[in-house]
Amino acid sequence: MAALEETLGKAVRAKTSELRAQSRRRFWVAGAAASYAADAVFLGLFAAAGTIPPWIALAYGAAAALLSTVFFAAIATNWSLRLKDPGLVVPQALAGVAMQVGVVALAPQIAFPYLINLLTVFAFAMIWLPLAGSLLLWLVATTLSGAMILGFAGRIGVPTGSPFELTLVWLYFSLILGRCVFLSVYAAGLRARVAESRTRLAESMEQIQELATHDELTKVLNRRALMTSLEREAARTARTGAPFSVALLDLDHFKAVNDTHGHAAGDEVLKRVARIVRDTMRDTDVFGRYGGEEFMMILPATPVDAALGALERIRGAVERHDWSDVVPGRRVTVSAGVAALIPGEATGQLLGRADAALYEAKRAGRNRVRAA
């Protein structure tokens, strides 16, 4: 059931993400259509000024309407999802280049502002295109614009015949700059969102790592992480010959705590014992919950005599702690068994000897430390 719910959850998230992506794609096609409409308006104004024939503005508007309709329909009907480029970025960018170069070919006398308008096309495309697509677009644009400049040498110009034309050129140039600024701001925002997503992902990975290696209740290492650390320490001892010890700690009469005061009190006792041990142990020691009310401590570069002293300090700290607010009228203590690795010994044998020492401490009356 849980697996089914997880599968359904993934499917819902994937569908939601796909719908958002399609919505963004429709938005950008609509934005491109609005941009084309502004270009067509300026062509109409240039036609009104007598700079170009009116049919050029009409042809540009018709071509822009046709292209926008085709691109919007391909995305709105989800047909573009079949393609490697579902946003049709490359076709839209190439169409934008063709539209501007087409104006240059039909009206070279106003070529310069429309060549500059290629910057708008590139600003849009660079947000989405990878390096290969960007290079392709650059190659097509430079080749076509170069052909126009060479082919209409001496006729490429800026309309400056009247104050009205000069005003149109300035306004159109301002519009181009405005579109570039808008796209740059959008790209900056997109990069910021990507950076934020990466930060959240890194934090999530840290949380996952924390959950994978730490006990949820006590926040100390869990059994798997402890065993990994134990094997690593054993391997280091095999290389260097440095001694190390392992201790198993068990709460005395913990079942009576749960039975008398409830599991919430038992959980609080476990958490406090873990905190007391962490506050008392050395920074180089490794500590975690081995299972139930049992904990393990790995003491690197520590022979058994020194380990006994370290565990005795921990035992005393637990015994001296004020437990009256958690388990009134009851004293909480721990018993511990300590063993040092014998050369050639497997970690399982080491733990077995530490466990035997722990049970010896229990049989001797609890609240004490014994060495194997």
Short mmCIF file of the C-alpha atoms (twelve columns), coordinates in Angstrom:
data_MODEL
# 
_entry.id   MODEL 
# 
loop_
_atom_site.group_PDB 
_atom_site.id 
_atom_site.type_symbol 
_atom_site.label_atom_id 
_atom_site.label_alt_id 
_atom_site.label_comp_id 
_atom_site.label_asym_id 
_atom_site.label_seq_id 
_atom_site.Cartn_x 
_atom_site.Cartn_y 
_atom_site.Cartn_z 
_atom_site.pdbx_PDB_model_num 
ATOM 1   C CA . MET A 1   0.000  0.000   0.000   1 
ATOM 2   C CA . ALA A 2   2.819  2.376   0.930   1 
ATOM 3   C CA . ALA A 3   4.618  1.561   -2.319  1 
ATOM 4   C CA . LEU A 4   1.430  2.282   -4.287  1 
ATOM 5   C CA . GLU A 5   0.972  5.619   -2.512  1 
ATOM 6   C CA . GLU A 6   4.591  6.549   -3.236  1 
ATOM 7   C CA . THR A 7   4.148  5.645   -6.910  1 
ATOM 8   C CA . LEU A 8   0.957  7.704   -7.131  1 
ATOM 9   C CA . GLY A 9   2.673  10.603  -5.392  1 
ATOM 10  C CA . LYS A 10  5.544  10.546  -7.885  1 
ATOM 11  C CA . ALA A 11  3.069  10.422  -10.783 1 
ATOM 12  C CA . VAL A 12  1.127  13.410  -9.418  1 
ATOM 13  C CA . ARG A 13  4.314  15.432  -8.888  1 
ATOM 14  C CA . ALA A 14  5.549  14.586  -12.386 1 
ATOM 15  C CA . LYS A 15  2.198  15.573  -13.923 1 
ATOM 16  C CA . THR A 16  2.140  18.849  -11.963 1 
ATOM 17  C CA . SER A 17  5.673  19.673  -13.089 1 
ATOM 18  C CA . GLU A 18  4.763  18.884  -16.700 1 
ATOM 19  C CA . LEU A 19  1.688  21.139  -16.538 1 
ATOM 20  C CA . ARG A 20  3.766  24.003  -15.135 1 
ATOM 21  C CA . ALA A 21  6.357  23.544  -17.881 1 
ATOM 22  C CA . GLN A 22  3.677  23.585  -20.575 1 
ATOM 23  C CA . SER A 23  2.173  26.726  -19.050 1 
ATOM 24  C CA . ARG A 24  5.574  28.438  -19.198 1 
ATOM 25  C CA . ARG A 25  5.990  27.392  -22.818 1 
ATOM 26  C CA . ARG A 26  2.610  28.842  -23.768 1 
ATOM 27  C CA . PHE A 27  3.534  32.045  -21.931 1 
ATOM 28  C CA . TRP A 28  6.751  32.426  -23.915 1 
ATOM 29  C CA . VAL A 29  5.003  31.826  -27.244 1 
ATOM 30  C CA . ALA A 30  2.449  34.478  -26.296 1 
ATOM 31  C CA . GLY A 31  5.313  36.786  -25.306 1 
ATOM 32  C CA . ALA A 32  7.017  36.207  -28.657 1 
ATOM 33  C CA . ALA A 33  3.721  36.982  -30.420 1 
ATOM 34  C CA . ALA A 34  3.451  40.266  -28.499 1 
ATOM 35  C CA . SER A 35  7.029  41.097  -29.458 1 
ATOM 36  C CA . TYR A 36  6.286  40.395  -33.116 1 
ATOM 37  C CA . ALA A 37  3.189  42.590  -32.854 1 
ATOM 38  C CA . ALA A 38  5.314  45.479  -31.549 1 
ATOM 39  C CA . ASP A 39  7.748  45.001  -34.443 1 
ATOM 40  C CA . ALA A 40  4.850  45.036  -36.896 1 
ATOM 41  C CA . VAL A 41  3.492  48.249  -35.341 1 
ATOM 42  C CA . PHE A 42  6.820  49.980  -35.862 1 
ATOM 43  C CA . LEU A 43  6.955  48.729  -39.442 1 
ATOM 44  C CA . GLY A 44  3.499  50.229  -39.896 1 
ATOM 45  C CA . LEU A 45  4.753  53.523  -38.461 1 
ATOM 46  C CA . PHE A 46  7.730  53.468  -40.821 1 
ATOM 47  C CA . ALA A 47  5.256  52.830  -43.642 1 
ATOM 48  C CA . ALA A 48  3.191  55.834  -42.451 1 
ATOM 49  C CA . ALA A 49  6.368  57.920  -42.549 1 
ATOM 50  C CA . GLY A 50  6.875  56.840  -46.177 1 
ATOM 51  C CA . THR A 51  10.101 54.979  -45.356 1 
ATOM 52  C CA . ILE A 52  8.860  51.553  -46.542 1 
ATOM 53  C CA . PRO A 53  5.880  50.248  -48.517 1 
ATOM 54  C CA . PRO A 54  2.855  49.358  -46.342 1 
ATOM 55  C CA . TRP A 55  2.766  45.778  -47.635 1 
ATOM 56  C CA . ILE A 56  6.019  44.968  -45.784 1 
ATOM 57  C CA . ALA A 57  4.375  45.707  -42.443 1 
ATOM 58  C CA . LEU A 58  1.330  43.655  -43.449 1 
ATOM 59  C CA . ALA A 59  3.482  40.740  -44.633 1 
ATOM 60  C CA . TYR A 60  5.517  40.816  -41.412 1 
ATOM 61  C CA . GLY A 61  2.356  40.842  -39.275 1 
ATOM 62  C CA . ALA A 62  0.805  37.972  -41.237 1 
ATOM 63  C CA . ALA A 63  3.970  35.853  -41.020 1 
ATOM 64  C CA . ALA A 64  4.270  36.574  -37.289 1 
ATOM 65  C CA . ALA A 65  0.627  35.623  -36.698 1 
ATOM 66  C CA . LEU A 66  1.043  32.380  -38.641 1 
ATOM 67  C CA . LEU A 67  4.239  31.382  -36.816 1 
ATOM 68  C CA . SER A 68  2.821  32.244  -33.386 1 
ATOM 69  C CA . THR A 69  -0.352 30.282  -34.090 1 
ATOM 70  C CA . VAL A 70  1.581  27.214  -35.236 1 
ATOM 71  C CA . PHE A 71  3.944  27.278  -32.246 1 
ATOM 72  C CA . PHE A 72  1.163  27.909  -29.753 1 
ATOM 73  C CA . ALA A 73  -1.003 25.121  -31.199 1 
ATOM 74  C CA . ALA A 74  1.926  22.666  -31.156 1 
ATOM 75  C CA . ILE A 75  2.500  23.365  -27.461 1 
ATOM 76  C CA . ALA A 76  -1.125 23.776  -26.363 1 
ATOM 77  C CA . THR A 77  -2.109 20.416  -27.884 1 
ATOM 78  C CA . ASN A 78  0.951  18.744  -26.261 1 
ATOM 79  C CA . TRP A 79  2.187  17.715  -29.700 1 
ATOM 80  C CA . SER A 80  5.591  19.254  -28.933 1 
ATOM 81  C CA . LEU A 81  6.040  16.827  -26.022 1 
ATOM 82  C CA . ARG A 82  6.923  14.172  -28.593 1 
ATOM 83  C CA . LEU A 83  10.009 16.164  -29.531 1 
ATOM 84  C CA . LYS A 84  13.409 16.418  -27.891 1 
ATOM 85  C CA . ASP A 85  12.808 20.186  -27.683 1 
ATOM 86  C CA . PRO A 86  9.253  20.376  -26.258 1 
ATOM 87  C CA . GLY A 87  9.473  24.156  -25.931 1 
ATOM 88  C CA . LEU A 88  10.343 24.488  -29.641 1 
ATOM 89  C CA . VAL A 89  13.093 26.896  -28.624 1 
ATOM 90  C CA . VAL A 90  15.316 26.223  -31.645 1 
ATOM 91  C CA . PRO A 91  12.483 26.571  -34.209 1 
ATOM 92  C CA . GLN A 92  11.225 29.732  -32.505 1 
ATOM 93  C CA . ALA A 93  14.709 31.254  -32.393 1 
ATOM 94  C CA . LEU A 94  15.400 30.390  -36.036 1 
ATOM 95  C CA . ALA A 95  12.014 31.844  -36.979 1 
ATOM 96  C CA . GLY A 96  12.898 35.030  -35.092 1 
ATOM 97  C CA . VAL A 97  16.191 35.303  -36.964 1 
ATOM 98  C CA . ALA A 98  14.425 34.704  -40.279 1 
ATOM 99  C CA . MET A 99  11.819 37.392  -39.519 1 
ATOM 100 C CA . GLN A 100 14.434 40.066  -38.763 1 
ATOM 101 C CA . VAL A 101 16.646 39.125  -41.695 1 
ATOM 102 C CA . GLY A 102 13.531 39.122  -43.890 1 
ATOM 103 C CA . VAL A 103 12.888 42.762  -42.986 1 
ATOM 104 C CA . VAL A 104 16.484 43.581  -43.909 1 
ATOM 105 C CA . ALA A 105 16.085 41.843  -47.273 1 
ATOM 106 C CA . LEU A 106 12.794 43.620  -48.066 1 
ATOM 107 C CA . ALA A 107 13.654 47.030  -46.607 1 
ATOM 108 C CA . PRO A 108 17.443 47.527  -46.310 1 
ATOM 109 C CA . GLN A 109 16.879 51.249  -45.704 1 
ATOM 110 C CA . ILE A 110 15.685 50.398  -42.160 1 
ATOM 111 C CA . ALA A 111 17.995 47.390  -41.781 1 
ATOM 112 C CA . PHE A 112 20.123 48.592  -38.900 1 
ATOM 113 C CA . PRO A 113 17.496 48.625  -36.100 1 
ATOM 114 C CA . TYR A 114 16.148 45.250  -37.224 1 
ATOM 115 C CA . LEU A 115 19.628 43.735  -37.243 1 
ATOM 116 C CA . ILE A 116 20.022 45.020  -33.700 1 
ATOM 117 C CA . ASN A 117 16.717 43.307  -32.913 1 
ATOM 118 C CA . LEU A 118 18.557 39.999  -33.342 1 
ATOM 119 C CA . LEU A 119 19.853 40.688  -29.824 1 
ATOM 120 C CA . THR A 120 16.302 40.160  -28.544 1 
ATOM 121 C CA . VAL A 121 16.129 36.804  -30.297 1 
ATOM 122 C CA . PHE A 122 19.463 35.766  -28.814 1 
ATOM 123 C CA . ALA A 123 18.552 36.980  -25.316 1 
ATOM 124 C CA . PHE A 124 15.439 34.797  -25.442 1 
ATOM 125 C CA . ALA A 125 17.196 31.759  -26.877 1 
ATOM 126 C CA . MET A 126 20.204 31.866  -24.553 1 
ATOM 127 C CA . ILE A 127 17.947 31.317  -21.525 1 
ATOM 128 C CA . TRP A 128 16.980 27.868  -22.745 1 
ATOM 129 C CA . LEU A 129 19.461 26.683  -25.376 1 
ATOM 130 C CA . PRO A 130 22.472 24.490  -24.585 1 
ATOM 131 C CA . LEU A 131 25.868 25.285  -26.091 1 
ATOM 132 C CA . ALA A 132 25.295 23.331  -29.299 1 
ATOM 133 C CA . GLY A 133 21.953 25.033  -29.985 1 
ATOM 134 C CA . SER A 134 23.422 28.441  -29.208 1 
ATOM 135 C CA . LEU A 135 26.296 27.893  -31.627 1 
ATOM 136 C CA . LEU A 136 23.861 26.754  -34.330 1 
ATOM 137 C CA . LEU A 137 21.739 29.863  -33.867 1 
ATOM 138 C CA . TRP A 138 24.827 32.101  -33.902 1 
ATOM 139 C CA . LEU A 139 26.065 30.467  -37.122 1 
ATOM 140 C CA . VAL A 140 22.713 30.880  -38.884 1 
ATOM 141 C CA . ALA A 141 22.266 34.493  -37.730 1 
ATOM 142 C CA . THR A 142 25.795 35.602  -38.664 1 
ATOM 143 C CA . THR A 143 25.632 33.865  -42.034 1 
ATOM 144 C CA . LEU A 144 22.264 35.371  -43.007 1 
ATOM 145 C CA . SER A 145 23.036 38.840  -41.665 1 
ATOM 146 C CA . GLY A 146 26.437 38.779  -43.362 1 
ATOM 147 C CA . ALA A 147 24.805 37.842  -46.649 1 
ATOM 148 C CA . MET A 148 22.360 40.743  -46.262 1 
ATOM 149 C CA . ILE A 149 25.088 43.250  -45.396 1 
ATOM 150 C CA . LEU A 150 27.235 42.164  -48.347 1 
ATOM 151 C CA . GLY A 151 24.305 41.822  -50.703 1 
ATOM 152 C CA . PHE A 152 22.925 45.268  -49.913 1 
ATOM 153 C CA . ALA A 153 26.246 47.065  -49.524 1 
ATOM 154 C CA . GLY A 154 25.679 50.789  -49.600 1 
ATOM 155 C CA . ARG A 155 21.935 50.422  -48.960 1 
ATOM 156 C CA . ILE A 156 22.002 49.192  -45.363 1 
ATOM 157 C CA . GLY A 157 20.950 52.157  -43.304 1 
ATOM 158 C CA . VAL A 158 19.146 53.882  -40.486 1 
ATOM 159 C CA . PRO A 159 16.088 55.948  -41.446 1 
ATOM 160 C CA . THR A 160 16.995 59.534  -40.554 1 
ATOM 161 C CA . GLY A 161 15.166 61.487  -43.243 1 
ATOM 162 C CA . SER A 162 12.760 63.237  -40.893 1 
ATOM 163 C CA . PRO A 163 12.300 63.947  -37.167 1 
ATOM 164 C CA . PHE A 164 9.471  61.380  -37.159 1 
ATOM 165 C CA . GLU A 165 11.795 58.667  -38.501 1 
ATOM 166 C CA . LEU A 166 14.493 59.595  -35.991 1 
ATOM 167 C CA . THR A 167 11.923 59.381  -33.195 1 
ATOM 168 C CA . LEU A 168 10.781 55.961  -34.437 1 
ATOM 169 C CA . VAL A 169 14.373 54.704  -34.557 1 
ATOM 170 C CA . TRP A 170 14.991 55.915  -31.004 1 
ATOM 171 C CA . LEU A 171 11.744 54.412  -29.693 1 
ATOM 172 C CA . TYR A 172 12.344 51.111  -31.459 1 
ATOM 173 C CA . PHE A 173 15.904 50.975  -30.133 1 
ATOM 174 C CA . SER A 174 14.543 51.688  -26.639 1 
ATOM 175 C CA . LEU A 175 12.052 48.841  -27.069 1 
ATOM 176 C CA . ILE A 176 14.837 46.457  -28.077 1 
ATOM 177 C CA . LEU A 177 16.898 47.427  -25.042 1 
ATOM 178 C CA . GLY A 178 13.826 47.041  -22.822 1 
ATOM 179 C CA . ARG A 179 13.173 43.532  -24.083 1 
ATOM 180 C CA . CYS A 180 16.814 42.593  -23.554 1 
ATOM 181 C CA . VAL A 181 16.704 43.962  -20.002 1 
ATOM 182 C CA . PHE A 182 13.507 42.042  -19.265 1 
ATOM 183 C CA . LEU A 183 15.009 38.799  -20.550 1 
ATOM 184 C CA . SER A 184 18.235 39.401  -18.639 1 
ATOM 185 C CA . VAL A 185 16.304 40.006  -15.418 1 
ATOM 186 C CA . TYR A 186 14.263 36.862  -16.031 1 
ATOM 187 C CA . ALA A 187 17.445 34.856  -16.673 1 
ATOM 188 C CA . ALA A 188 18.983 36.222  -13.461 1 
ATOM 189 C CA . GLY A 189 15.865 35.241  -11.541 1 
ATOM 190 C CA . LEU A 190 15.963 31.798  -13.114 1 
ATOM 191 C CA . ARG A 191 19.593 31.362  -12.076 1 
ATOM 192 C CA . ALA A 192 18.716 32.482  -8.548  1 
ATOM 193 C CA . ARG A 193 15.874 29.942  -8.389  1 
ATOM 194 C CA . VAL A 194 18.183 27.212  -9.673  1 
ATOM 195 C CA . ALA A 195 20.771 28.130  -7.036  1 
ATOM 196 C CA . GLU A 196 18.068 28.099  -4.362  1 
ATOM 197 C CA . SER A 197 16.851 24.702  -5.583  1 
ATOM 198 C CA . ARG A 198 20.391 23.355  -5.420  1 
ATOM 199 C CA . THR A 199 20.740 24.664  -1.883  1 
ATOM 200 C CA . ARG A 200 17.457 23.020  -0.877  1 
ATOM 201 C CA . LEU A 201 18.568 19.792  -2.574  1 
ATOM 202 C CA . ALA A 202 21.864 19.853  -0.693  1 
ATOM 203 C CA . GLU A 203 19.982 20.417  2.560   1 
ATOM 204 C CA . SER A 204 17.619 17.560  1.705   1 
ATOM 205 C CA . MET A 205 20.565 15.288  0.967   1 
ATOM 206 C CA . GLU A 206 22.080 16.207  4.317   1 
ATOM 207 C CA . GLN A 207 18.783 15.399  6.013   1 
ATOM 208 C CA . ILE A 208 18.579 12.071  4.173   1 
ATOM 209 C CA . GLN A 209 22.156 11.305  5.189   1 
ATOM 210 C CA . GLU A 210 21.285 12.234  8.754   1 
ATOM 211 C CA . LEU A 211 18.256 9.919   8.708   1 
ATOM 212 C CA . ALA A 212 20.287 7.107   7.149   1 
ATOM 213 C CA . THR A 213 23.075 7.247   9.744   1 
ATOM 214 C CA . HIS A 214 21.417 8.529   12.926  1 
ATOM 215 C CA . ASP A 215 18.865 7.169   15.351  1 
ATOM 216 C CA . GLU A 216 15.639 9.152   15.025  1 
ATOM 217 C CA . LEU A 217 14.906 9.296   18.754  1 
ATOM 218 C CA . THR A 218 18.304 10.007  20.339  1 
ATOM 219 C CA . LYS A 219 19.960 11.703  17.322  1 
ATOM 220 C CA . VAL A 220 23.135 9.659   17.856  1 
ATOM 221 C CA . LEU A 221 24.561 7.214   15.302  1 
ATOM 222 C CA . ASN A 222 22.409 4.200   14.484  1 
ATOM 223 C CA . ARG A 223 23.520 0.554   14.425  1 
ATOM 224 C CA . ARG A 224 24.439 0.586   10.730  1 
ATOM 225 C CA . ALA A 225 26.665 3.645   11.100  1 
ATOM 226 C CA . LEU A 226 28.231 2.180   14.240  1 
ATOM 227 C CA . MET A 227 29.119 -1.069  12.475  1 
ATOM 228 C CA . THR A 228 30.625 0.884   9.578   1 
ATOM 229 C CA . SER A 229 32.762 2.882   12.024  1 
ATOM 230 C CA . LEU A 230 33.741 -0.308  13.850  1 
ATOM 231 C CA . GLU A 231 34.949 -1.995  10.654  1 
ATOM 232 C CA . ARG A 232 36.839 1.154   9.679   1 
ATOM 233 C CA . GLU A 233 38.568 1.310   13.074  1 
ATOM 234 C CA . ALA A 234 39.444 -2.386  12.911  1 
ATOM 235 C CA . ALA A 235 40.994 -1.866  9.479   1 
ATOM 236 C CA . ARG A 236 43.034 1.057   10.790  1 
ATOM 237 C CA . THR A 237 44.270 -1.044  13.703  1 
ATOM 238 C CA . ALA A 238 45.274 -3.778  11.284  1 
ATOM 239 C CA . ARG A 239 47.355 -1.240  9.342   1 
ATOM 240 C CA . THR A 240 48.911 0.678   12.222  1 
ATOM 241 C CA . GLY A 241 48.793 -1.688  15.182  1 
ATOM 242 C CA . ALA A 242 47.233 1.050   17.338  1 
ATOM 243 C CA . PRO A 243 44.878 -0.334  19.992  1 
ATOM 244 C CA . PHE A 244 41.194 0.475   20.198  1 
ATOM 245 C CA . SER A 245 38.383 -0.564  22.502  1 
ATOM 246 C CA . VAL A 246 34.651 -1.067  22.217  1 
ATOM 247 C CA . ALA A 247 32.086 -0.621  24.979  1 
ATOM 248 C CA . LEU A 248 28.482 -1.769  25.142  1 
ATOM 249 C CA . LEU A 249 26.269 0.172   27.555  1 
ATOM 250 C CA . ASP A 250 22.846 -0.970  28.721  1 
ATOM 251 C CA . LEU A 251 20.302 0.898   30.849  1 
ATOM 252 C CA . ASP A 252 19.547 -0.958  34.080  1 
ATOM 253 C CA . HIS A 253 15.925 -2.013  34.693  1 
ATOM 254 C CA . PHE A 254 14.739 -0.037  31.657  1 
ATOM 255 C CA . LYS A 255 11.650 -2.208  31.222  1 
ATOM 256 C CA . ALA A 256 10.493 -1.117  34.677  1 
ATOM 257 C CA . VAL A 257 10.815 2.522   33.583  1 
ATOM 258 C CA . ASN A 258 8.494  1.908   30.622  1 
ATOM 259 C CA . ASP A 259 6.064  -0.193  32.659  1 
ATOM 260 C CA . THR A 260 5.863  2.266   35.555  1 
ATOM 261 C CA . HIS A 261 6.225  5.670   33.933  1 
ATOM 262 C CA . GLY A 262 5.193  5.006   30.333  1 
ATOM 263 C CA . HIS A 263 7.004  4.894   27.022  1 
ATOM 264 C CA . ALA A 264 7.207  8.690   26.757  1 
ATOM 265 C CA . ALA A 265 9.293  8.737   29.947  1 
ATOM 266 C CA . GLY A 266 11.357 5.852   28.603  1 
ATOM 267 C CA . ASP A 267 12.060 7.781   25.412  1 
ATOM 268 C CA . GLU A 268 13.114 10.835  27.422  1 
ATOM 269 C CA . VAL A 269 15.467 8.682   29.516  1 
ATOM 270 C CA . LEU A 270 17.079 7.324   26.343  1 
ATOM 271 C CA . LYS A 271 17.513 10.823  24.932  1 
ATOM 272 C CA . ARG A 272 19.023 12.161  28.149  1 
ATOM 273 C CA . VAL A 273 21.416 9.250   28.531  1 
ATOM 274 C CA . ALA A 274 22.587 9.834   24.955  1 
ATOM 275 C CA . ARG A 275 23.089 13.539  25.713  1 
ATOM 276 C CA . ILE A 276 24.990 12.801  28.952  1 
ATOM 277 C CA . VAL A 277 27.302 10.398  27.144  1 
ATOM 278 C CA . ARG A 278 27.985 12.870  24.331  1 
ATOM 279 C CA . ASP A 279 28.754 15.598  26.883  1 
ATOM 280 C CA . THR A 280 31.132 13.317  28.783  1 
ATOM 281 C CA . MET A 281 32.917 11.377  26.020  1 
ATOM 282 C CA . ARG A 282 35.994 12.551  24.118  1 
ATOM 283 C CA . ASP A 283 35.673 14.214  20.732  1 
ATOM 284 C CA . THR A 284 37.494 11.292  19.092  1 
ATOM 285 C CA . ASP A 285 35.121 8.666   20.456  1 
ATOM 286 C CA . VAL A 286 32.248 7.299   18.369  1 
ATOM 287 C CA . PHE A 287 28.909 6.758   20.065  1 
ATOM 288 C CA . GLY A 288 25.499 5.529   18.990  1 
ATOM 289 C CA . ARG A 289 22.404 3.517   19.758  1 
ATOM 290 C CA . TYR A 290 23.080 -0.174  19.219  1 
ATOM 291 C CA . GLY A 291 19.449 -1.213  19.708  1 
ATOM 292 C CA . GLY A 292 16.635 -0.794  22.229  1 
ATOM 293 C CA . GLU A 293 18.160 0.537   25.456  1 
ATOM 294 C CA . GLU A 294 21.676 -0.550  24.467  1 
ATOM 295 C CA . PHE A 295 24.387 1.821   23.220  1 
ATOM 296 C CA . MET A 296 27.846 1.308   21.763  1 
ATOM 297 C CA . MET A 297 30.987 3.378   22.087  1 
ATOM 298 C CA . ILE A 298 34.140 3.018   19.990  1 
ATOM 299 C CA . LEU A 299 37.278 4.428   21.612  1 
ATOM 300 C CA . PRO A 300 40.083 4.813   19.036  1 
ATOM 301 C CA . ALA A 301 43.725 4.483   20.122  1 
ATOM 302 C CA . THR A 302 42.554 3.445   23.586  1 
ATOM 303 C CA . PRO A 303 43.693 0.308   25.469  1 
ATOM 304 C CA . VAL A 304 41.235 -1.434  27.733  1 
ATOM 305 C CA . ASP A 305 42.482 0.167   30.980  1 
ATOM 306 C CA . ALA A 306 41.977 3.698   29.626  1 
ATOM 307 C CA . ALA A 307 38.585 2.649   28.198  1 
ATOM 308 C CA . LEU A 308 37.517 1.423   31.634  1 
ATOM 309 C CA . GLY A 309 38.297 4.854   33.085  1 
ATOM 310 C CA . ALA A 310 36.333 6.615   30.323  1 
ATOM 311 C CA . LEU A 311 33.294 4.393   30.816  1 
ATOM 312 C CA . GLU A 312 33.468 4.818   34.579  1 
ATOM 313 C CA . ARG A 313 33.206 8.599   34.133  1 
ATOM 314 C CA . ILE A 314 30.142 8.116   31.915  1 
ATOM 315 C CA . ARG A 315 28.554 5.679   34.371  1 
ATOM 316 C CA . GLY A 316 29.038 8.166   37.202  1 
ATOM 317 C CA . ALA A 317 27.601 11.052  35.137  1 
ATOM 318 C CA . VAL A 318 24.427 9.073   34.416  1 
ATOM 319 C CA . GLU A 319 24.058 8.045   38.062  1 
ATOM 320 C CA . ARG A 320 24.521 11.614  39.337  1 
ATOM 321 C CA . HIS A 321 22.029 13.146  36.927  1 
ATOM 322 C CA . ASP A 322 18.761 14.439  38.442  1 
ATOM 323 C CA . TRP A 323 16.028 12.222  37.004  1 
ATOM 324 C CA . SER A 324 13.225 13.373  39.303  1 
ATOM 325 C CA . ASP A 325 11.362 15.300  36.596  1 
ATOM 326 C CA . VAL A 326 11.240 12.255  34.305  1 
ATOM 327 C CA . VAL A 327 11.025 9.218   36.597  1 
ATOM 328 C CA . PRO A 328 10.209 10.508  40.110  1 
ATOM 329 C CA . GLY A 329 11.557 8.329   42.869  1 
ATOM 330 C CA . ARG A 330 13.696 6.231   40.537  1 
ATOM 331 C CA . ARG A 331 17.431 6.242   39.909  1 
ATOM 332 C CA . VAL A 332 18.651 5.659   36.335  1 
ATOM 333 C CA . THR A 333 21.943 3.823   35.920  1 
ATOM 334 C CA . VAL A 334 23.877 2.032   33.194  1 
ATOM 335 C CA . SER A 335 26.053 -1.040  33.076  1 
ATOM 336 C CA . ALA A 336 28.875 -1.377  30.561  1 
ATOM 337 C CA . GLY A 337 31.174 -4.016  29.157  1 
ATOM 338 C CA . VAL A 338 34.494 -3.095  27.562  1 
ATOM 339 C CA . ALA A 339 36.765 -5.082  25.260  1 
ATOM 340 C CA . ALA A 340 39.914 -4.200  23.325  1 
ATOM 341 C CA . LEU A 341 40.572 -5.688  19.898  1 
ATOM 342 C CA . ILE A 342 42.940 -8.636  19.888  1 
ATOM 343 C CA . PRO A 343 45.202 -8.834  16.787  1 
ATOM 344 C CA . GLY A 344 43.592 -11.087 14.187  1 
ATOM 345 C CA . GLU A 345 40.201 -10.974 15.921  1 
ATOM 346 C CA . ALA A 346 37.017 -10.336 13.907  1 
ATOM 347 C CA . THR A 347 34.767 -7.490  14.952  1 
ATOM 348 C CA . GLY A 348 31.979 -9.957  15.691  1 
ATOM 349 C CA . GLN A 349 34.217 -11.722 18.214  1 
ATOM 350 C CA . LEU A 350 35.179 -8.368  19.730  1 
ATOM 351 C CA . LEU A 351 31.521 -7.451  20.211  1 
ATOM 352 C CA . GLY A 352 30.837 -10.874 21.670  1 
ATOM 353 C CA . ARG A 353 33.500 -10.359 24.342  1 
ATOM 354 C CA . ALA A 354 32.191 -6.833  25.107  1 
ATOM 355 C CA . ASP A 355 28.684 -8.275  25.420  1 
ATOM 356 C CA . ALA A 356 29.919 -10.970 27.781  1 
ATOM 357 C CA . ALA A 357 31.587 -8.299  29.919  1 
ATOM 358 C CA . LEU A 358 28.307 -6.346  29.950  1 
ATOM 359 C CA . TYR A 359 26.397 -9.355  31.243  1 
ATOM 360 C CA . GLU A 360 29.083 -9.881  33.880  1 
ATOM 361 C CA . ALA A 361 28.454 -6.291  35.037  1 
ATOM 362 C CA . LYS A 362 24.726 -7.044  35.172  1 
ATOM 363 C CA . ARG A 363 25.262 -10.212 37.197  1 
ATOM 364 C CA . ALA A 364 27.577 -8.354  39.570  1 
ATOM 365 C CA . GLY A 365 24.753 -6.016  40.580  1 
ATOM 366 C CA . ARG A 366 24.431 -3.506  37.699  1 
ATOM 367 C CA . ASN A 367 25.574 0.140   37.662  1 
ATOM 368 C CA . ARG A 368 29.166 -0.890  37.039  1 
ATOM 369 C CA . VAL A 369 31.720 -1.388  34.280  1 
ATOM 370 C CA . ARG A 370 33.513 -4.621  33.495  1 
ATOM 371 C CA . ALA A 371 36.277 -5.481  31.032  1 
ATOM 372 C CA . ALA A 372 36.415 -8.624  28.953  1 
# 
